[in-house]
Amino acid sequence: MRQIVTMLIMAVAVLSSTTMLGEEIYEIYPVPQVQLAGIGQASFTKQVTIVAEKGIDEVTVERAKQVLTEHDLFATVANRPSKKGSNLLLGINGSGGEADKRYTRIYSQPFSLNNKYDRHILSLTRNKAGYAQVVIVGENTDATFCGLASLEQMLDRGTTALPCVMLLDWADVQNRGIIEGYYGVPYSAAVTKDLFRFMARYKLNTYMYGAKSDPYHSRYWSEPYPTHISAEQDRIGYLSQDMMRDITATAHACKVNFVWAIHPGKAFADPADTGVIDRIMHKLESMYGLGVRQFGVFVDDVGVPSDPAIMQLCADNLTTLQQRIDERWNKPGAAPTDTVRPLHYVPQLYAYGWVDLDRGRQFYESLRCTPSKVNIYITGRNVWSVPNNHDLALVQSWLGREVSWWWNYPCNDQDMSKLFVSDTYTNFRDETHIINTERLEHSLNGTNTVIINPMQQGELSKIALFGVADYTWNNGAWNNERTWDAAIPAVLDPAVVGQDMVDAFRIIAPHLRYYDNDALDYYVVRYKQSVQRGNPSPEALINVLSTVNDACNQLRTIEPRLNSLDTSASNSWISQKLLYNDLRPWLLRLEAMTSEAVALLRGENPEPVDYEHNPDFQFQVLGGMGDAIKLSTRIAEPSASALMPLILYLRDSTK
């Protein structure tokens, strides 16, 4: 049997990383590269012994404890596995430790794959007594940490009678996550930390902070964050030093690389500003003291240089800054927790289609001389391009190395009244600036980084983020509809709010769109045709709208349901509370619209709803950057293309 399994595993090394062998034993997201069925089933004893090899850091051990205790298991850490109960062994490939010796000799092939990241194996077997034995071996401690995300989802099925399995897993893209770079209200500290926890569960590892409306990112880029902020500043996303410390601590606990970005604007390309690097380093020193261990530099949206001397100055400044960072924090012998990872750089020409190809080539060739470890970003040919091999290959040929991708998706800073909570390709249809026929590559090449610029609604952005996590981990296994279907219970936790809320959200999600559900368009047209024939038949339309209205009424009970629970301090409770805050304006307006439409169709002549001025349907946004930040109020616009015109039509019909 072992020989057969070994032969199968060896085949994996030469197959595409998109290949899945055998059936899916567990539903895990991101979808693992390979699942192999083991023999029999295993159950966990109430006490589980964790054995961590040398090289497994404390963050990974604490995450293992968390996964076990949140599934009602008692975790203890020991130097040797228990002979009587369940064990969780954590190791690193090639270490020669307990976990490594057990499995790497047989299942070593994933570690030999090139251009794959966070490579690890996870084995769930049973001992003679039927007790679960779990071994996770990663290429490093971060990869082992990723394996715990799979174990967490396996345990969601329960802790008894679990099918034995072997997972061989790795990521297709190295850096996966979020760039908070939209124009709008920055995320609160609570939302940011909740996103980190979500990212840990779904193997995302990068969060770049470049909030356009944060004055200490742009306008006051050289000044330290304040020690205190007002209640009003807190409400619109400002951060104090203590809040930043708290954010970075949570990021470290979730193994999310929190990349704080500075936006020095035109100063970075100003020959007269000879002290710009010193001022940047002074600010980075301040941020390092708040726990930041990776930095970014943004010079986007300040004009694309045409002078080769200015292009070279930017490249020289970038090189000098990386050298200064290495000299300050990356000296030989520095502890891993004290070192600073390579810079992330967003240049002026991040959308190469703004200029002709010769000028684009000249611009990126000027950056060839910068340290190869610096991550240089593009958004593709256009600002809203979808990651694709053509754009990556072209810019890579100019730059001479892999390119990082800033993906403006599901960003709504140009469509503030809209939500993009549908499946990926429906969102492409609805997003004004994305070409709606775009499709994701089955194998994305030439990039080490894909991070998405989300909506101002951070919690609702998790739906798209879940899909991006699945795609960047395993390009070939990604499935649009299946991934969206799995995202809903991943974001709207049925264990906290109930399965009925998940079902209700699936009903209303197509109607939260500005452009409406296609089926609703059909029923509206049919109804109007029946009116024109002199035989009004509203029943089918009433049934559709009543179903949506019932689902809205159901979702409105999330808040009182949460308030009735005794788990208000739990992370899951906080997550659902924040999610409802994001959803509320669109939900309440959709409920009001469906209620009025149904009443009008029934001939009840209801009081018209004031959709433009009702505070329940309003939310605030921040626009601009630097000195031009302005706060304004917007109105949520769900179901605006079919349902709203129907309401106006019905109102006119009753006059």
C-alpha positions in Angstrom: 0.0 0.0 0.0 2.8 2.4 0.9 4.5 1.8 -2.4 1.3 2.6 -4.3 0.8 5.8 -2.4 4.4 6.8 -2.9 4.0 6.3 -6.6 1.0 8.5 -6.7 2.8 11.2 -4.8 5.8 11.1 -7.1 3.4 11.7 -10.0 2.2 14.9 -8.4 5.6 16.4 -8.7 5.4 16.3 -12.5 1.8 17.1 -12.9 0.3 20.6 -13.0 -0.3 22.1 -9.6 -4.0 22.3 -10.6 -4.3 18.5 -10.6 -6.5 16.9 -8.0 -6.0 13.2 -7.3 -9.0 11.2 -6.1 -12.1 12.4 -4.5 -12.5 15.4 -2.2 -12.4 14.0 1.3 -12.9 17.3 3.1 -14.4 20.6 1.9 -11.6 23.0 2.6 -10.9 26.5 1.3 -8.7 27.5 -0.3 -9.1 24.2 -2.2 -6.1 22.0 -1.4 -3.8 21.0 -4.3 -4.1 17.3 -3.5 -6.2 15.2 -1.1 -5.5 11.5 -0.7 -7.8 9.3 1.3 -6.3 7.4 4.2 -7.4 4.2 5.8 -10.3 4.3 8.3 -11.5 7.1 10.6 -10.1 8.8 13.6 -11.5 10.5 16.7 -9.9 13.1 18.9 -9.4 12.5 22.6 -10.5 15.5 24.7 -6.8 16.2 25.5 -4.5 16.7 22.5 -0.7 16.9 22.9 1.1 19.4 20.7 4.7 18.7 19.9 6.5 21.5 18.1 9.9 21.0 16.5 12.7 23.5 16.9 12.0 26.2 14.3 8.3 26.2 14.8 7.7 29.7 16.3 5.5 30.6 19.2 2.8 32.2 17.0 2.3 28.8 15.2 2.1 27.0 18.5 -0.5 29.5 19.8 -2.5 29.2 16.7 -2.5 25.4 17.1 -3.8 25.8 20.7 -6.5 28.2 19.4 -7.7 25.7 16.7 -8.0 22.9 19.2 -9.6 24.9 22.1 -12.2 26.5 19.8 -13.3 22.9 19.0 -13.7 22.0 22.7 -10.4 20.2 22.9 -7.9 20.7 25.6 -4.4 21.4 24.3 -1.2 20.8 26.1 2.4 21.3 24.8 5.0 18.6 25.4 8.4 17.5 24.1 7.1 14.1 23.2 3.8 12.8 21.8 1.4 11.0 24.0 1.2 7.2 23.8 -2.4 7.1 24.8 -4.2 10.0 23.3 -4.3 12.3 20.2 -1.3 14.2 19.1 -0.6 17.2 16.9 3.0 17.2 15.6 4.3 20.4 14.0 7.5 20.3 12.0 9.7 21.7 9.3 10.9 19.8 6.2 14.4 18.6 6.6 14.7 19.4 10.2 15.2 15.9 11.4 12.6 16.4 14.1 9.8 14.2 15.2 7.3 15.3 12.6 9.8 15.6 9.8 11.1 12.1 10.4 7.7 10.5 10.3 6.6 11.7 6.9 9.0 13.7 4.9 11.0 10.7 3.7 7.8 9.4 2.0 5.9 12.5 1.2 8.8 14.9 0.2 7.7 15.7 -3.3 5.7 18.9 -2.6 8.9 20.5 -1.2 10.7 20.0 -4.5 8.2 21.9 -6.6 9.5 25.2 -8.0 7.7 28.5 -7.9 5.2 27.3 -5.3 4.9 28.7 -1.8 3.9 27.8 1.7 4.4 24.1 0.8 3.3 21.7 3.4 1.8 18.3 4.1 -1.0 17.4 6.6 -1.6 13.9 7.7 -4.5 12.7 9.8 -4.2 9.0 10.8 -5.3 6.8 13.6 -3.4 4.8 16.2 -4.4 1.3 17.3 -7.0 2.7 19.6 -8.6 4.8 16.8 -7.3 8.1 18.2 -6.4 10.9 15.8 -2.8 11.6 15.1 -2.1 14.8 13.1 1.2 15.7 11.6 1.8 19.0 9.8 5.2 19.6 8.1 5.9 22.8 6.3 8.8 24.2 4.3 9.0 26.7 7.2 7.0 27.7 10.2 4.8 30.0 8.1 3.8 27.1 5.9 3.1 24.9 8.9 0.8 27.7 10.1 -1.1 27.5 6.8 -1.7 23.8 7.4 -3.5 24.7 10.7 -6.1 26.5 8.6 -6.9 23.2 6.9 -7.0 21.4 10.2 -9.4 24.1 11.6 -11.9 23.5 8.8 -11.6 19.7 9.1 -12.5 20.0 12.8 -15.5 22.0 11.9 -17.1 18.7 10.9 -16.6 17.5 14.4 -14.0 15.7 16.4 -15.2 12.1 16.0 -15.2 9.7 13.1 -13.1 11.9 10.8 -11.9 10.3 7.6 -8.1 9.8 7.6 -6.5 11.9 4.9 -3.2 13.2 3.5 -3.1 16.7 2.1 -0.3 17.8 -0.1 -0.6 21.6 -0.4 1.0 24.7 -1.6 0.1 28.2 -3.0 0.4 29.3 -6.6 1.0 32.9 -5.5 3.4 33.9 -2.8 1.8 37.1 -1.4 -2.0 37.0 -1.1 -4.3 39.5 0.5 -5.5 43.1 0.7 -4.4 46.5 -0.2 -6.4 49.1 1.8 -5.9 51.7 -0.9 -9.3 52.9 -1.8 -10.6 56.5 -1.6 -13.0 56.4 1.4 -13.4 56.0 5.1 -10.4 53.9 6.3 -11.3 50.7 8.1 -11.7 50.9 11.8 -9.2 49.0 14.0 -12.0 46.5 14.8 -12.6 45.8 11.1 -8.9 45.5 10.3 -8.3 43.1 13.1 -11.3 41.0 12.1 -10.0 40.9 8.6 -6.6 39.6 9.9 -8.4 36.7 11.7 -10.3 35.9 8.5 -7.1 35.9 6.5 -5.5 33.4 8.9 -8.4 31.0 8.4 -8.1 31.2 4.6 -4.3 31.2 4.2 -3.9 34.9 3.2 -0.7 36.5 4.3 -0.4 40.1 3.2 -2.2 43.3 4.2 -0.9 46.5 2.8 -2.1 49.6 4.5 -2.3 52.7 2.3 -5.6 54.3 3.2 -5.9 57.3 1.0 -7.8 59.3 3.6 -5.4 58.6 6.5 -3.6 61.9 6.8 -0.6 60.2 8.4 -0.2 58.0 5.3 -0.3 61.0 2.9 -0.8 64.6 4.1 1.3 64.3 7.3 3.4 61.4 6.0 6.5 62.5 7.8 4.8 63.0 11.1 4.2 60.3 13.8 0.7 59.1 14.5 -1.0 61.0 17.3 -1.2 59.6 20.8 -4.8 60.5 21.1 -7.7 61.0 18.6 -11.2 62.4 19.0 -14.4 60.4 18.9 -15.2 62.0 15.5 -11.8 61.0 14.2 -12.3 57.5 15.4 -15.6 57.3 13.6 -14.0 58.1 10.3 -11.1 55.7 10.6 -8.2 57.7 12.1 -5.7 55.7 14.2 -3.7 56.5 17.3 -0.4 55.0 18.2 -2.0 52.6 20.6 -4.5 51.5 18.0 -1.7 50.9 15.5 0.2 48.8 18.1 -2.9 46.8 18.7 -3.4 46.3 14.9 0.2 45.1 14.3 0.1 42.8 17.3 -3.1 41.1 15.9 -1.4 40.9 12.5 1.6 39.1 13.9 -0.6 36.7 15.8 -2.4 35.9 12.5 0.9 35.7 10.5 -0.3 38.5 8.3 2.5 40.7 6.9 1.1 44.1 7.8 2.8 46.4 5.3 2.5 50.0 6.3 2.9 52.3 3.3 4.0 55.9 3.2 2.9 58.3 0.5 5.5 61.0 0.2 3.9 62.1 -3.2 6.0 64.4 -5.4 8.7 64.7 -2.8 10.0 61.3 -3.8 10.7 62.6 -7.3 11.9 66.1 -6.4 15.6 66.7 -7.1 15.6 69.7 -4.7 14.3 67.5 -1.8 17.6 66.0 -0.8 16.3 65.0 2.7 13.3 63.0 1.6 14.9 59.6 2.5 15.9 60.8 5.9 12.4 62.0 6.6 11.0 58.7 5.4 13.3 56.7 7.6 12.4 58.9 10.5 8.7 58.0 10.0 9.6 54.3 9.5 11.5 54.3 12.8 8.3 55.6 14.4 6.2 52.9 12.7 8.7 50.2 13.6 8.3 51.1 17.2 4.6 50.5 16.8 5.2 46.9 15.6 5.4 47.3 11.8 7.9 45.0 10.2 7.3 45.7 6.5 6.9 48.9 4.6 5.6 50.3 1.3 6.2 53.4 -0.7 3.4 54.9 -2.8 4.0 57.6 -5.4 0.7 56.9 -7.3 -1.7 59.5 -8.5 0.9 62.4 -8.5 1.7 62.5 -12.2 3.8 60.2 -14.4 7.4 61.5 -15.1 8.6 61.8 -18.6 12.1 63.0 -17.8 14.6 60.1 -17.7 16.5 61.9 -15.0 13.4 61.9 -12.7 12.8 58.3 -13.4 16.3 57.5 -12.4 16.0 59.6 -9.3 12.9 57.6 -8.2 14.9 54.4 -8.8 17.9 55.7 -6.9 15.7 56.8 -4.0 14.0 53.4 -3.8 17.3 51.6 -3.9 18.7 53.9 -1.2 15.7 53.4 1.0 15.9 49.6 0.8 19.6 49.8 1.6 18.9 52.0 4.6 16.3 49.6 5.9 18.7 46.7 5.6 21.4 48.5 7.3 19.1 49.5 10.1 17.2 46.3 10.8 18.5 43.4 8.7 22.0 43.0 10.0 23.5 39.5 10.2 22.3 37.7 13.3 19.2 39.8 13.8 16.3 37.9 15.3 13.6 37.1 12.7 11.0 39.1 14.7 13.2 42.1 14.5 14.0 42.1 10.8 12.1 44.0 8.2 10.9 42.4 5.0 11.5 43.9 1.5 9.8 47.1 0.4 6.6 47.2 -1.6 6.6 50.0 -4.2 3.7 51.5 -6.2 5.2 53.7 -8.9 3.6 56.6 -10.7 2.9 54.5 -13.8 1.0 51.6 -12.3 -1.3 51.3 -15.3 1.0 51.0 -18.3 -1.8 51.8 -20.8 -1.6 55.5 -19.8 1.4 55.9 -22.1 2.6 54.4 -25.4 4.6 51.1 -25.1 8.0 52.8 -25.7 7.5 55.1 -22.8 6.1 52.3 -20.7 9.2 50.2 -21.4 11.5 53.2 -20.6 9.7 53.8 -17.3 10.0 50.2 -16.1 13.5 49.7 -17.4 14.5 52.6 -15.1 13.5 50.4 -12.2 15.5 47.4 -13.3 18.5 48.6 -11.2 16.5 48.6 -8.0 17.1 45.6 -5.6 15.4 42.5 -7.0 13.6 41.8 -3.7 11.6 45.0 -3.9 8.0 44.3 -4.9 6.9 46.6 -7.7 3.2 46.9 -8.4 1.0 47.3 -11.5 -2.7 47.3 -12.0 -2.3 46.0 -15.5 -2.9 47.9 -18.7 -5.7 49.8 -17.1 -6.5 50.9 -13.5 -9.2 48.2 -13.2 -7.6 45.4 -15.2 -8.1 41.8 -14.0 -4.8 39.9 -13.4 -3.7 38.3 -16.7 -0.7 36.7 -18.2 -0.3 39.1 -21.1 0.1 42.2 -18.9 2.4 40.4 -16.5 4.6 39.0 -19.3 4.9 42.5 -20.9 5.9 44.4 -17.8 8.1 41.5 -16.6 10.0 41.8 -19.8 10.6 45.5 -19.1 11.3 45.2 -15.4 13.4 42.0 -15.6 11.6 40.3 -12.7 8.2 39.2 -11.4 5.6 41.9 -11.0 3.2 42.5 -8.1 -0.4 43.0 -8.9 -2.6 45.6 -7.2 -6.1 44.5 -8.2 -8.9 47.1 -7.9 -11.5 44.6 -7.0 -14.2 44.7 -5.5 -13.3 48.4 -4.9 -16.3 50.7 -5.0 -14.7 54.1 -4.5 -15.9 55.0 -8.0 -19.3 53.4 -7.3 -19.9 54.3 -3.7 -23.6 53.6 -3.6 -23.1 50.0 -5.0 -22.2 46.8 -3.3 -20.3 44.0 -5.0 -21.3 40.9 -3.0 -22.1 38.5 -5.9 -19.9 35.9 -7.5 -16.8 37.2 -9.2 -18.1 37.3 -12.8 -21.3 38.9 -11.8 -19.3 41.6 -9.9 -17.3 42.1 -13.1 -20.6 42.8 -14.9 -21.7 45.3 -12.3 -18.4 47.1 -11.7 -18.5 50.2 -14.0 -14.8 50.1 -14.8 -14.0 46.4 -15.2 -14.5 44.8 -18.6 -17.4 42.5 -17.9 -16.1 39.7 -20.2 -12.8 39.3 -18.3 -12.0 35.9 -16.9 -9.4 34.7 -14.5 -6.4 32.7 -15.9 -6.3 29.0 -15.1 -2.6 29.4 -14.5 -1.4 32.8 -13.5 2.3 33.4 -14.4 4.9 36.1 -13.7 3.6 37.5 -10.4 4.5 36.8 -6.8 1.7 39.0 -5.4 -2.0 39.5 -5.9 -3.7 41.8 -3.4 -7.1 43.3 -3.8 -8.3 46.8 -3.2 -11.7 46.2 -1.5 -14.9 48.1 -0.9 -15.3 50.7 1.9 -17.4 48.0 3.5 -14.6 45.8 4.8 -16.8 43.0 6.2 -18.8 42.6 3.0 -15.6 42.7 1.1 -14.8 39.3 2.7 -17.0 37.6 0.1 -14.7 38.7 -2.7 -11.7 38.2 -0.5 -12.7 34.6 0.1 -12.8 34.0 -3.7 -9.4 35.7 -4.2 -7.9 33.5 -1.4 -9.2 30.4 -3.2 -7.9 31.6 -6.6 -4.4 32.7 -5.6 -3.9 29.5 -3.6 -5.0 27.1 -6.3 -5.6 28.7 -9.7 -6.7 25.6 -11.5 -9.2 24.4 -8.9 -11.0 27.7 -8.6 -14.7 27.6 -9.6 -16.7 30.8 -9.7 -20.1 29.6 -8.6 -18.8 27.0 -6.1 -16.4 29.5 -4.5 -19.2 32.1 -4.0 -21.5 29.6 -2.6 -18.9 28.6 0.0 -18.1 32.2 0.8 -21.5 33.0 2.2 -21.3 30.7 5.3 -17.6 31.6 5.6 -18.6 35.3 6.1 -22.0 35.0 7.7 -21.2 32.5 10.4 -24.2 30.1 10.8 -22.7 28.9 14.2 -23.3 32.5 15.5 -26.3 33.9 13.6 -28.0 30.7 12.4 -28.3 28.9 9.1 -31.5 30.7 8.4 -29.5 34.0 8.1 -27.2 32.4 5.6 -30.2 31.2 3.6 -31.8 34.6 3.8 -28.6 36.4 2.6 -28.4 34.1 -0.4 -31.9 35.2 -1.3 -31.3 38.9 -1.1 -27.7 39.0 -2.5 -28.8 39.2 -6.1 -31.1 42.2 -5.2 -28.4 44.1 -3.3 -26.9 44.7 -6.7 -27.5 48.1 -8.3 -28.4 46.4 -11.6 -30.9 44.0 -10.1 -31.4 40.3 -10.4 -32.0 39.2 -14.0 -35.1 37.2 -13.0 -36.7 40.3 -11.4 -36.3 42.2 -14.7 -38.2 39.3 -16.4 -41.1 39.4 -13.9 -41.3 43.2 -14.1 -41.5 43.1 -17.9 -44.2 40.3 -17.8 -46.3 42.4 -15.3 -46.1 45.5 -17.4 -47.1 43.5 -20.5 -50.2 42.2 -18.6 -51.1 45.8 -17.8 -50.8 46.8 -21.4 -53.1 43.9 -22.4 -55.7 45.2 -19.9 -55.4 42.1 -17.6 -53.0 43.0 -14.8 -51.4 39.9 -13.4 -49.1 40.8 -10.5 -49.1 37.5 -8.6 -45.8 36.2 -9.9 -44.1 39.5 -9.3 -45.6 39.8 -5.8 -44.3 36.3 -4.9 -40.8 37.2 -6.0 -40.8 40.5 -4.1 -42.4 39.0 -1.0 -39.7 36.3 -0.8 -37.0 39.0 -0.9 -38.9 41.1 1.7 -39.3 38.1 4.0 -35.5 37.5 3.8 -34.8 41.1 4.6 -37.1 40.9 7.6 -35.2 37.8 8.7 -31.8 39.5 8.3 -33.0 42.5 10.3 -33.2 40.2 13.4 -29.4 39.6 13.3 -28.8 42.6 15.6 -31.2 41.6 18.4 -30.2 38.0 18.0 -26.5 38.9 18.5 -27.4 41.2 21.5 -29.2 38.3 23.1 -26.1 36.0 23.1 -23.7 35.6 25.9 -20.7 35.6 23.5 -20.4 39.3 22.9 -16.7 39.3 23.6 -15.9 36.5 21.1 -14.3 37.2 17.8 -17.1 35.6 15.8 -19.7 37.7 17.5 -17.7 40.9 16.8 -17.3 39.8 13.2 -21.1 39.3 12.7 -21.9 42.7 14.4 -19.5 44.5 12.1 -20.9 42.7 9.1 -24.4 43.8 9.9 -23.2 47.4 10.2 -21.9 47.3 6.7 -25.1 45.7 5.3 -27.6 47.8 7.2 -28.2 50.7 4.7 -28.7 48.4 1.7 -30.7 45.9 3.7 -33.2 48.5 5.2 -33.7 50.2 1.8 -34.3 46.9 0.0 -36.8 45.9 2.7 -38.6 49.3 2.3 -38.6 49.0 -1.5 -40.0 45.5 -1.6 -42.6 46.4 1.0 -43.8 49.4 -0.9 -43.8 47.6 -4.3 -45.8 44.7 -2.9 -48.3 47.1 -1.3 -48.7 49.0 -4.6 -49.1 45.8 -6.6 -51.9 44.8 -4.2 -53.6 48.2 -4.7 -53.1 49.3 -1.1 -51.9 52.8 -1.9 -49.2 53.0 0.8 -47.5 56.2 2.0 -44.5 56.8 -0.4 -41.1 56.2 1.1 -38.6 59.0 1.0 -35.6 57.0 -0.3 -33.3 60.0 -0.7 -33.4 61.5 2.8 -34.1 58.6 5.2 -31.1 58.3 7.5 -31.5 54.5 7.7 -30.4 54.3 4.0 -27.4 56.6 4.4 -23.7 56.1 5.0 -20.7 58.4 5.1 -17.7 58.4 2.8 -14.4 60.3 2.7 -13.2 61.5 -0.6 -9.8 62.8 -1.8 -6.3 62.5 -0.5 -3.8 64.7 1.3 -5.1 68.3 1.7 -8.4 67.5 -0.2 -10.1 65.1 2.1 -13.9 65.7 2.4 -16.6 63.9 4.4 -20.0 63.4 2.7 -23.1 61.4 2.9 -24.3 58.8 0.3 -27.5 56.8 -0.2 -27.4 53.0 -0.6 -28.8 51.9 -4.0 -29.9 48.3 -4.1 -32.0 47.0 -6.9 -31.9 50.4 -8.6 -32.3 49.5 -12.3 -35.5 47.5 -12.1 -37.2 47.7 -8.7 -36.9 51.5 -8.2 -38.3 52.3 -11.7 -41.1 49.8 -11.0 -42.0 51.6 -7.8 -42.2 55.0 -9.6 -44.3 53.3 -12.4 -46.7 51.9 -9.8 -46.9 55.3 -8.0 -47.9 57.0 -11.2 -50.4 54.3 -12.0 -52.3 55.0 -8.7 -52.6 58.8 -9.4 
